[in-house]
Amino acid sequence: MTTPTNTASPKNRPLRGARDVALETLRAVDAREAFLQPALDAAVRRAELDTRDRGLALELTSGVLRWQRRLDHRIAPFLRRGLEETDPRLLSVLRLAVYQLDFMDRVPARAAVHEAVAQARQVSGEGGSRLVNAVLRAVSQATESLPTGDTPEALGVRLSHPDWLAAIALELLGPDDATALLAAHNRPAPLTIRSAAPADVLKARIEAEGGQVTPGKFAPAAYHLEHPAPFASASFHEGLWTVQDEAAQLVAHLVDPQPGEALWDICAAPGGKSRHLYDLQSARGPGGTLLSTDTHAGKVTRLGETLAGLAGVTTARHDATQAPPGVFDRVLLDAPCSGLGTLRRHPEIRWRRTPEVVAALAADQRRMLEQASRAVKPGGVLVYSVCTITEAEGPGAVADFLDYHPEFRIEAPPASPNAGIDWAALAVPMGYRTWPHRHDMDGFFAARLRRA
């Protein structure tokens, strides 16, 4: 008797546990319907997972997306039709199972295979389940064979990156450092927070909730947080801390807002840097103003929610490639970019970006930088930042800008009140750079420019 194929819509099919949630999430991401985190959150809500199973689903999905190319290298020899011709639903099932077999020692192999065969039957019938069973048996019996050497192709397979991205790392850093960077992309990032409380108060509150904090290396209010339920905690809901990577925190210190100044944060959503600028300025004296803008109406709404009730703060919609709305003492352009400095948090990005995408973004960034410069008063400061590692989007953009704007010059951060930040350790030509493998923070580039 033939078992009928389940034809239920994926969005209506019941999710039975962490592996089902992981598969649903991977399929959504693979179809480019969603980014990892919102897709996972939606599947978790459907399945009503508890905290433990949600953690397992996150580990499975992020692990598969990090190691996708290496998993495919492992699977491909046993697919008669090849990767391209295999049903994407079954490929997700196989990746999920092989990740458990190769990277999760605590998961029994039999359980991983049994669940994968059941999932394959659910999405593709008996034929799919037989294919998955056969491939997983073959994978289990074969020794993994990885390419050697320091070519982009070899590094790309071993450390699961596209060739073009591995080539960028090699060109920027050389073989050893490039290997360290790509390996760092495959490790989860710490939960980094910006504290709104004195260090002793934060420490006491977090420890009372069963967690602990470790100070960051550069930004004075940065801490790495370990907590059993951080976003359900009283300390979070009382505003004692917000989530913000240490590299992002450094950008606001590079702006260094002063009392009474007019500030403009151009591509401001979701508002973390705007709030940081406001907090820094308010702590130094009264009378300042902040205009916080973004191109998209939905993002402006979110900005308004994040910055609601702050004196002197205005939110508005503005296209960053168009003429500025006025002139300001200090302007921050945290430009939309490829996001390749955030691969620890967003592993799916490496499979969505291409050299062509980077080139298009770099062109947009130059237009935005040109318009932002027109908003800077004589003697004012312009800070340009991006959360990526590419030269075209970082130092290259600033170098091109300075070629046409001799009225601007690169300026070092003031010695005070940033005396506690070791800027020299981050200095590169054209600005400052952070690296996941060196500094345990996102990969950022930022430059501080002064108008004559």
C-alpha positions as CSV (number, residue, x, y, z in Angstrom):
1,M,0.0,0.0,0.0
2,T,1.4,3.4,-1.0
3,T,1.6,6.1,1.7
4,P,0.0,9.3,0.4
5,T,2.1,12.4,0.2
6,N,1.1,15.1,2.7
7,T,0.0,18.0,0.6
8,A,-0.8,20.4,3.5
9,S,0.5,23.9,3.0
10,P,3.8,24.5,4.9
11,K,2.2,27.4,6.7
12,N,-0.7,25.2,7.9
13,R,1.2,22.0,8.7
14,P,1.5,21.4,12.4
15,L,5.0,21.7,13.8
16,R,5.9,19.0,16.3
17,G,9.1,20.1,17.9
18,A,12.5,21.9,17.6
19,R,13.5,20.0,14.4
20,D,10.2,20.7,12.7
21,V,10.6,24.4,13.6
22,A,14.2,24.4,12.3
23,L,13.1,22.8,9.0
24,E,10.2,25.3,8.6
25,T,12.6,28.2,9.3
26,L,15.3,26.9,6.9
27,R,12.8,26.5,4.1
28,A,11.5,30.1,4.6
29,V,15.1,31.4,4.6
30,D,16.1,29.3,1.6
31,A,13.1,30.6,-0.4
32,R,14.2,34.2,0.6
33,E,10.9,34.8,2.2
34,A,12.4,35.9,5.4
35,F,15.6,36.5,7.4
36,L,16.5,33.9,10.0
37,Q,15.3,35.6,13.2
38,P,11.8,36.6,12.2
39,A,11.3,33.3,10.4
40,L,12.4,31.4,13.5
41,D,10.3,33.5,15.8
42,A,7.2,32.9,13.7
43,A,7.7,29.1,13.6
44,V,8.4,29.0,17.4
45,R,5.1,30.8,18.1
46,R,3.2,28.3,15.9
47,A,4.8,25.3,17.6
48,E,4.5,26.9,21.1
49,L,8.0,25.7,22.0
50,D,9.4,26.1,25.4
51,T,12.7,27.9,26.1
52,R,14.8,24.8,25.9
53,D,13.4,23.7,22.5
54,R,13.6,27.2,21.1
55,G,17.3,27.2,22.0
56,L,17.7,23.9,20.1
57,A,15.8,25.2,17.1
58,L,18.1,28.3,17.0
59,E,21.2,26.2,17.2
60,L,20.0,23.9,14.4
61,T,19.0,26.7,12.1
62,S,21.9,29.0,12.6
63,G,24.3,26.0,12.5
64,V,23.0,24.8,9.2
65,L,23.1,28.3,7.7
66,R,26.7,28.9,8.9
67,W,27.9,25.6,7.6
68,Q,25.7,25.2,4.6
69,R,28.5,25.0,2.0
70,R,30.4,22.5,3.9
71,L,27.3,20.4,4.5
72,D,26.5,20.5,0.8
73,H,30.1,19.4,0.1
74,R,29.5,16.4,2.3
75,I,26.1,15.6,0.8
76,A,26.8,16.2,-2.9
77,P,28.7,13.0,-3.7
78,F,25.6,10.9,-2.8
79,L,23.0,12.8,-4.8
80,R,22.6,11.3,-8.2
81,R,20.9,14.4,-9.5
82,G,23.3,16.8,-7.8
83,L,22.5,19.6,-5.5
84,E,20.9,21.9,-8.1
85,E,18.4,19.2,-9.2
86,T,17.4,18.0,-5.7
87,D,14.1,19.1,-4.3
88,P,15.0,22.1,-2.1
89,R,12.7,20.8,0.7
90,L,14.7,17.5,0.8
91,L,18.0,19.4,0.7
92,S,16.9,21.3,3.8
93,V,16.1,18.0,5.5
94,L,19.5,16.6,4.6
95,R,21.4,19.7,5.7
96,L,19.6,19.6,9.0
97,A,20.4,15.9,9.6
98,V,24.0,16.1,8.5
99,Y,24.6,19.1,10.7
100,Q,23.4,17.1,13.7
101,L,25.6,14.1,12.6
102,D,28.8,16.1,12.1
103,F,28.5,19.0,14.5
104,M,26.3,18.0,17.4
105,D,27.9,15.2,19.4
106,R,25.1,15.1,22.0
107,V,22.5,14.2,19.4
108,P,22.2,10.5,18.8
109,A,22.8,9.6,15.2
110,R,19.8,7.3,15.1
111,A,17.5,10.0,16.4
112,A,18.7,12.5,13.7
113,V,18.3,10.0,10.9
114,H,14.9,8.8,12.1
115,E,13.6,12.4,12.4
116,A,15.0,13.3,9.0
117,V,13.3,10.4,7.3
118,A,10.0,11.3,8.9
119,Q,10.4,14.9,7.8
120,A,11.2,13.8,4.2
121,R,8.1,11.7,4.1
122,Q,6.0,14.6,5.4
123,V,7.2,17.0,2.7
124,S,7.9,14.6,-0.2
125,G,6.3,11.3,0.4
126,E,7.9,7.8,0.4
127,G,10.2,8.6,-2.5
128,G,11.7,11.5,-0.5
129,S,12.0,9.5,2.6
130,R,13.9,6.7,0.8
131,L,16.3,9.2,-0.8
132,V,17.0,10.8,2.6
133,N,17.5,7.5,4.3
134,A,20.0,6.3,1.6
135,V,22.0,9.5,1.5
136,L,22.3,9.7,5.3
137,R,23.4,6.1,5.5
138,A,26.1,6.8,2.9
139,V,27.2,10.0,4.7
140,S,27.4,8.2,8.0
141,Q,29.7,5.6,6.5
142,A,32.0,8.0,4.6
143,T,34.9,10.0,6.0
144,E,34.6,13.7,5.4
145,S,37.2,14.9,2.8
146,L,37.9,18.6,2.7
147,P,40.1,20.6,0.3
148,T,43.5,21.8,1.6
149,G,45.4,25.0,0.9
150,D,44.7,28.7,1.2
151,T,42.8,29.4,-2.0
152,P,39.4,31.1,-1.8
153,E,37.8,27.8,-3.0
154,A,39.4,25.7,-0.3
155,L,38.8,28.2,2.5
156,G,35.3,28.7,1.2
157,V,34.5,25.0,1.5
158,R,36.3,24.4,4.8
159,L,34.8,27.4,6.5
160,S,31.6,27.6,4.6
161,H,31.7,31.0,2.8
162,P,31.2,31.9,-0.9
163,D,34.5,32.0,-2.8
164,W,34.2,35.8,-3.5
165,L,33.9,36.5,0.3
166,A,36.8,34.2,1.2
167,A,38.8,36.1,-1.5
168,I,38.0,39.4,0.1
169,A,39.2,38.1,3.5
170,L,42.4,36.8,2.0
171,E,43.1,40.1,0.2
172,L,42.5,42.1,3.3
173,L,44.2,40.0,5.9
174,G,46.3,37.2,4.5
175,P,45.8,33.4,5.0
176,D,46.1,33.1,8.8
177,D,44.1,36.1,9.7
178,A,41.5,35.4,7.0
179,T,41.1,31.9,8.4
180,A,40.6,33.3,11.9
181,L,38.0,35.8,10.6
182,L,36.0,33.2,8.7
183,A,36.1,30.8,11.6
184,A,34.8,33.6,13.9
185,H,31.9,34.1,11.6
186,N,30.8,30.5,12.4
187,R,30.7,31.1,16.1
188,P,27.7,32.7,17.9
189,A,28.2,36.3,18.9
190,P,27.9,37.2,22.5
191,L,24.8,39.1,23.7
192,T,26.3,42.6,24.1
193,I,24.4,45.3,25.9
194,R,24.8,49.0,26.6
195,S,24.1,49.8,30.2
196,A,22.1,52.8,31.4
197,A,23.2,52.2,35.0
198,P,26.5,52.4,36.9
199,A,28.6,49.3,36.7
200,D,28.0,48.2,40.3
201,V,24.2,48.7,40.0
202,L,24.0,46.7,36.7
203,K,26.2,43.9,38.1
204,A,24.1,43.6,41.3
205,R,20.8,43.6,39.4
206,I,21.9,41.0,36.8
207,E,23.4,38.7,39.4
208,A,20.1,38.9,41.4
209,E,18.3,37.7,38.3
210,G,20.7,34.7,37.9
211,G,22.9,36.2,35.2
212,Q,26.3,37.8,34.9
213,V,28.0,40.6,33.0
214,T,31.5,41.0,31.7
215,P,32.8,44.4,30.6
216,G,33.6,45.0,27.0
217,K,37.1,45.9,25.8
218,F,36.5,49.4,24.4
219,A,33.2,51.1,24.8
220,P,32.7,52.2,28.4
221,A,29.1,51.1,28.8
222,A,29.4,47.8,26.9
223,Y,28.9,44.5,28.6
224,H,28.6,40.9,27.5
225,L,25.5,39.5,29.2
226,E,24.7,35.9,30.1
227,H,21.2,35.5,31.4
228,P,18.7,32.7,31.7
229,A,15.9,34.9,30.3
230,P,17.3,38.3,29.3
231,F,14.2,39.8,27.5
232,A,11.8,38.6,30.2
233,S,13.9,40.2,33.0
234,A,12.9,43.2,35.1
235,S,16.3,44.8,34.4
236,F,15.5,44.9,30.6
237,H,11.9,46.1,31.0
238,E,13.0,48.8,33.4
239,G,15.4,50.1,30.8
240,L,18.5,49.3,32.7
241,W,20.1,48.1,29.5
242,T,19.5,47.8,25.8
243,V,21.0,45.4,23.2
244,Q,23.7,47.1,21.2
245,D,27.0,45.6,19.8
246,E,30.1,47.2,21.1
247,A,31.2,48.3,17.6
248,A,27.9,50.2,17.2
249,Q,28.4,51.9,20.6
250,L,31.8,53.2,19.5
251,V,30.2,55.0,16.6
252,A,28.3,57.3,18.9
253,H,31.5,58.0,20.8
254,L,33.1,58.9,17.5
255,V,30.4,61.5,16.9
256,D,31.0,62.9,20.4
257,P,28.0,65.1,20.7
258,Q,28.3,68.3,22.8
259,P,25.8,70.3,24.8
260,G,23.5,72.6,22.8
261,E,24.5,71.2,19.4
262,A,22.2,70.2,16.6
263,L,22.6,66.6,15.6
264,W,21.3,64.6,12.6
265,D,21.3,60.8,12.5
266,I,20.5,60.0,8.9
267,C,19.8,56.3,8.5
268,A,18.7,55.9,12.0
269,A,16.3,52.9,12.3
270,P,15.8,51.1,14.5
271,G,17.1,53.9,16.8
272,G,19.8,52.4,18.9
273,K,22.5,54.9,17.8
274,S,20.1,57.8,18.0
275,R,19.2,56.9,21.6
276,H,22.9,56.6,22.4
277,L,23.7,60.0,20.9
278,Y,20.8,61.5,23.0
279,D,22.1,59.9,26.2
280,L,25.7,61.1,25.6
281,Q,24.6,64.7,24.8
282,S,22.1,64.9,27.7
283,A,24.8,63.7,30.1
284,R,27.1,66.5,29.1
285,G,24.6,69.4,29.3
286,P,21.2,70.8,28.2
287,G,19.9,72.4,25.0
288,G,20.7,70.0,22.2
289,T,18.5,68.8,19.4
290,L,18.5,65.6,17.4
291,L,16.8,64.9,14.1
292,S,16.5,61.1,13.5
293,T,15.4,60.1,10.0
294,D,15.1,57.1,7.7
295,T,13.9,56.4,4.2
296,H,11.1,53.9,4.9
297,A,7.8,54.9,6.6
298,G,7.7,51.8,8.7
299,K,11.1,52.3,10.0
300,V,10.3,55.9,10.9
301,T,7.3,54.6,12.9
302,R,9.6,52.4,14.8
303,L,12.0,55.2,15.4
304,G,9.2,57.2,16.9
305,E,8.4,54.4,19.3
306,T,12.1,54.0,20.3
307,L,12.7,57.7,20.9
308,A,9.2,58.7,22.2
309,G,9.2,61.2,25.0
310,L,12.9,62.4,24.6
311,A,13.2,66.2,24.8
312,G,14.6,67.8,21.7
313,V,14.3,64.7,19.5
314,T,12.4,64.7,16.2
315,T,11.8,61.8,13.8
316,A,11.0,62.2,10.1
317,R,11.1,60.4,6.8
318,H,14.0,61.4,4.6
319,D,15.6,59.8,1.5
320,A,19.4,59.9,2.3
321,T,20.3,60.3,-1.4
322,Q,18.4,63.6,-1.6
323,A,19.2,67.1,-0.4
324,P,19.5,67.4,3.4
325,P,16.7,69.1,5.5
326,G,19.1,71.7,7.0
327,V,22.5,72.1,8.5
328,F,23.8,70.6,11.7
329,D,26.8,70.7,14.0
330,R,27.3,66.9,13.8
331,V,26.0,64.4,11.3
332,L,26.0,60.6,11.5
333,L,25.6,58.6,8.4
334,D,25.4,54.9,9.4
335,A,24.9,53.9,5.8
336,P,22.9,50.9,4.6
337,C,25.5,48.3,3.6
338,S,26.0,44.6,2.9
339,G,26.1,43.8,6.6
340,L,29.1,41.4,6.1
341,G,30.5,42.4,9.5
342,T,27.5,40.8,11.2
343,L,27.7,37.2,9.9
344,R,28.0,35.9,13.5
345,R,24.4,37.2,14.1
346,H,23.0,36.8,10.6
347,P,24.6,33.8,8.9
348,E,22.1,33.8,6.0
349,I,23.5,37.1,4.7
350,R,26.6,35.4,3.3
351,W,24.4,33.4,0.9
352,R,22.4,36.4,-0.2
353,R,25.1,39.0,-1.0
354,T,27.1,39.0,-4.2
355,P,29.9,41.2,-5.6
356,E,27.2,43.0,-7.7
357,V,25.2,43.8,-4.6
358,V,28.2,45.2,-2.8
359,A,29.0,47.4,-5.9
360,A,25.5,48.7,-6.0
361,L,25.5,49.5,-2.3
362,A,28.9,51.2,-2.5
363,A,27.5,53.5,-5.2
364,D,24.5,54.4,-3.1
365,Q,26.7,55.1,-0.1
366,R,28.8,57.6,-2.1
367,R,25.6,59.4,-3.0
368,M,24.5,59.5,0.6
369,L,27.9,60.7,1.8
370,E,27.8,63.5,-0.7
371,Q,24.4,64.7,0.5
372,A,25.3,64.2,4.2
373,S,28.4,66.5,3.7
374,R,26.1,69.3,2.6
375,A,24.4,69.2,6.0
376,V,27.5,69.9,8.0
377,K,28.1,73.4,9.3
378,P,31.6,74.9,8.9
379,G,33.7,73.5,11.6
380,G,31.2,70.6,12.1
381,V,31.7,66.9,12.2
382,L,30.6,64.1,9.8
383,V,30.8,60.5,10.9
384,Y,30.5,57.8,8.3
385,S,30.1,54.2,9.4
386,V,29.1,50.8,7.9
387,C,28.8,47.3,9.5
388,T,30.8,45.5,6.8
389,I,34.3,44.4,6.0
390,T,34.5,45.4,2.3
391,E,37.0,48.1,1.2
392,A,34.5,49.6,-1.4
393,E,31.9,50.3,1.3
394,G,34.4,51.5,4.0
395,P,37.8,53.1,3.4
396,G,37.2,53.3,-0.3
397,A,34.1,55.4,0.1
398,V,35.9,57.8,2.4
399,A,38.9,58.1,0.1
400,D,36.7,58.8,-2.9
401,F,34.8,61.4,-1.0
402,L,38.0,63.2,0.2
403,D,39.3,63.4,-3.4
404,Y,36.4,65.7,-4.2
405,H,36.0,67.5,-0.9
406,P,39.2,69.1,0.3
407,E,37.2,71.1,2.8
408,F,36.9,67.9,4.9
409,R,39.7,66.1,6.6
410,I,40.0,63.0,8.7
411,E,40.2,63.8,12.4
412,A,41.1,61.7,15.4
413,P,38.6,61.4,18.2
414,P,39.1,64.0,21.0
415,A,41.2,62.8,23.9
416,S,38.4,63.7,26.3
417,P,35.7,62.5,27.1
418,N,36.8,59.4,25.1
419,A,40.0,58.9,27.1
420,G,38.9,55.4,28.2
421,I,38.6,54.2,24.6
422,D,41.8,52.8,23.0
423,W,41.2,54.2,19.5
424,A,44.8,53.6,18.5
425,A,44.2,49.9,18.7
426,L,41.4,50.2,16.1
427,A,43.0,52.8,13.8
428,V,43.4,52.0,10.1
429,P,44.0,54.3,7.1
430,M,40.9,56.5,6.6
431,G,39.3,55.7,10.0
432,Y,38.7,52.9,12.5
433,R,37.9,49.2,12.1
434,T,36.7,46.4,14.3
435,W,36.9,42.7,13.6
436,P,35.0,39.8,15.1
437,H,38.1,37.6,15.4
438,R,40.3,40.3,17.0
439,H,37.9,42.3,19.1
440,D,34.9,40.0,19.7
441,M,32.5,42.5,18.1
442,D,30.9,43.1,14.8
443,G,33.0,44.1,11.8
444,F,32.6,47.9,11.5
445,F,34.4,50.7,9.7
446,A,33.9,54.3,10.7
447,A,35.5,57.6,9.9
448,R,35.3,60.9,11.6
449,L,35.6,63.9,9.2
450,R,35.9,67.6,10.2
451,R,34.7,70.4,7.9
452,A,37.1,73.3,7.7
